[in-house]
Amino acid sequence: MKNLAISALTLFGVAVASAGVSHAQDAAAGKTVFNKCMACHSIGEGAKNKVGPELNGLDGRKSGTAEGYSYSEANKNSGITWNEAEFKEYIKNPKAKIPGTKMAFAGITKQSEVDNLWAYVSQFDKDGKIKTK
């Protein structure tokens, strides 16, 4: 019985330690997923608007407000403030989430890629620096 309890505690400790590591792995995997976005978007220090707006500080930013980017009326008037749930719904099918958006991207439907992409994008503050926790 004592060995069973020790084994259970050991497994619990490994699971907790792995959970802490998974966020970093998700962001790293998300950087790879972001390659699908790079033709139109940039992120990080020195990011500039391209065909699409730069994505620094996306978490908590109102849709249609990146300085210097010419948004569609649909995007400006969507009423969306970007957060995890809004982003994940949008990135799966942008035209369904915001009918009339200029974003021509078909979307990312694989849930693990969506999750990893959010982990990557949401780590940047408005200045393109990685947020400290």
Secondary structure, 3 states (H helix, E strand, C coil): CHHHHHHHHHHHHHHHHHHHHHHHHHHHHHHHHHHHCCCCCCCCCCCCCCCCCCCCCCCCCECCCCCCCCCCHHHHCCCCECCHHHHHHHHHCHHHHCCCCCCCCCCCCCHHHHHHHHHHHCCECCCCCECCC
